[in-house]
């Protein structure tokens, strides 16, 4: 598994869900002219719904594929005010360069509609339930990729 970095972004009452999403986008896609920034703008409304429901408090948004795997949590209430546990530092490398993906957590009742909404706006951003396990592969298809071209039948011949 590759490097995993975490960021904890202050949300309500310090920021609205919209302002929180904007800060997350600045962290994971720092170049305002990047294709990733445009892609993330398309899913803003649905992503804000996740933030407003406080789904990313315990279940992170996860970005992988273009750099280090990044988990983004949101900090709410008194912890957001006191900045307890908040880490909004810039990342050493943008995780949204190249072929990247993002998974956003939603409350179980919201997964169906949010998944459809995200799929209509983006091929890179998907929804998952806060109860779902997070894939640990660098890429969804990584398990099917092999650096060797192995002919199993020939290998097993005695």
C-alpha positions in Angstrom: 0.0 0.0 0.0 1.2 3.5 -0.7 1.5 6.4 1.6 -1.7 7.6 3.3 -2.1 11.2 4.4 -5.0 12.6 6.5 -6.4 16.1 6.6 -9.0 17.3 9.1 -10.9 20.3 7.8 -12.9 22.6 10.2 -16.6 22.7 9.3 -19.7 23.9 11.0 -20.1 26.3 12.8 -16.7 27.7 11.6 -17.6 27.2 7.9 -20.8 26.3 6.0 -20.8 23.1 4.1 -20.2 25.0 0.9 -17.1 26.8 2.4 -15.9 23.4 3.8 -16.1 21.8 0.4 -14.3 24.8 -1.1 -11.4 24.3 1.4 -11.3 20.6 0.8 -11.0 21.2 -3.0 -8.2 23.8 -2.4 -6.3 21.1 -0.5 -6.7 18.2 -2.9 -6.7 20.2 -6.1 -4.5 23.2 -5.4 -4.3 24.4 -9.0 -7.4 26.5 -9.7 -7.1 25.9 -13.5 -6.7 22.1 -13.2 -9.2 19.7 -14.7 -9.6 18.1 -11.2 -10.8 21.5 -9.8 -13.5 21.7 -12.6 -14.5 18.1 -11.9 -14.9 18.7 -8.2 -16.9 21.8 -8.9 -19.5 19.6 -10.7 -20.1 17.5 -7.6 -20.2 20.4 -5.1 -23.9 20.2 -4.2 -23.8 16.5 -3.5 -20.6 16.7 -1.6 -22.0 19.5 0.5 -24.9 17.2 1.4 -22.4 14.7 2.8 -20.7 17.5 4.9 -24.0 18.9 6.1 -25.0 15.5 7.4 -21.6 15.2 9.2 -20.9 11.9 7.4 -17.2 12.8 7.0 -16.7 13.2 10.7 -15.8 9.5 11.3 -15.8 8.2 7.7 -13.3 10.1 5.5 -13.5 11.3 1.9 -10.8 9.3 0.2 -8.8 10.4 -2.9 -6.3 8.0 -4.6 -4.6 7.3 -7.8 -2.6 10.5 -8.7 -0.3 10.7 -5.7 -0.5 9.7 -2.1 -3.8 8.3 -0.8 -5.5 11.1 1.1 -8.3 10.8 3.7 -10.2 14.0 4.4 -12.3 14.2 7.6 -14.4 17.1 8.7 -14.3 18.5 12.2 -17.5 19.9 13.7 -18.9 21.7 16.6 -16.6 22.8 19.5 -13.6 21.0 18.0 -14.0 23.0 14.8 -14.2 26.2 16.9 -11.1 25.4 19.0 -9.3 23.9 16.0 -8.7 20.7 18.1 -7.4 18.1 15.7 -7.7 20.4 12.6 -5.0 19.9 10.0 -5.5 21.8 6.7 -1.9 21.9 5.6 -1.0 21.7 1.9 -0.3 18.2 0.7 3.2 17.4 -0.6 1.7 16.3 -4.0 -1.8 16.7 -5.3 -3.7 13.4 -5.3 -5.8 14.6 -8.2 -3.1 14.5 -10.8 -3.3 11.9 -13.5 -5.8 9.1 -13.1 -7.5 9.7 -9.8 -10.7 8.7 -8.0 -12.6 10.0 -5.0 -15.0 8.3 -2.7 -17.4 10.4 -0.5 -19.2 9.0 2.5 -22.9 9.4 2.9 -25.4 8.3 5.5 -26.9 4.9 4.5 -30.3 6.4 3.6 -28.6 8.9 1.2 -26.3 6.5 -0.7 -28.7 5.7 -3.6 -29.6 9.2 -4.6 -26.1 10.7 -3.9 -24.5 7.9 -5.9 -26.8 8.6 -8.9 -26.2 12.3 -8.6 -22.4 11.9 -8.5 -22.4 9.4 -11.4 -24.4 11.9 -13.5 -21.8 14.6 -12.8 -18.5 12.7 -12.7 -16.8 9.5 -13.7 -14.2 9.9 -10.9 -16.2 10.7 -7.8 -18.4 8.0 -6.2 -20.6 7.6 -3.1 -20.3 5.0 -0.4 -22.0 4.4 2.9 -20.4 5.6 6.1 -20.6 1.9 7.1 -18.6 0.6 4.1 -15.0 -0.4 4.4 -12.5 1.6 2.4 -10.7 -0.1 -0.4 -7.0 -0.3 0.3 -5.8 -0.7 -3.3 -4.1 2.3 -5.0 -6.5 1.8 -7.9 -9.8 -0.1 -8.1 -8.4 -2.4 -10.8 -4.9 -2.8 -9.2 -5.6 -6.4 -8.1 -6.2 -7.5 -11.7 -3.0 -5.9 -13.0 0.1 -8.0 -12.9 3.6 -6.8 -13.8 4.3 -10.3 -15.2 2.8 -12.0 -18.2 2.6 -15.5 -16.7 1.2 -18.4 -18.6 -0.2 -20.4 -15.6 -0.7 -23.6 -17.6 3.0 -23.6 -18.7 4.1 -22.7 -15.2 2.3 -25.6 -13.6 3.5 -28.3 -16.1 5.6 -30.9 -14.5 
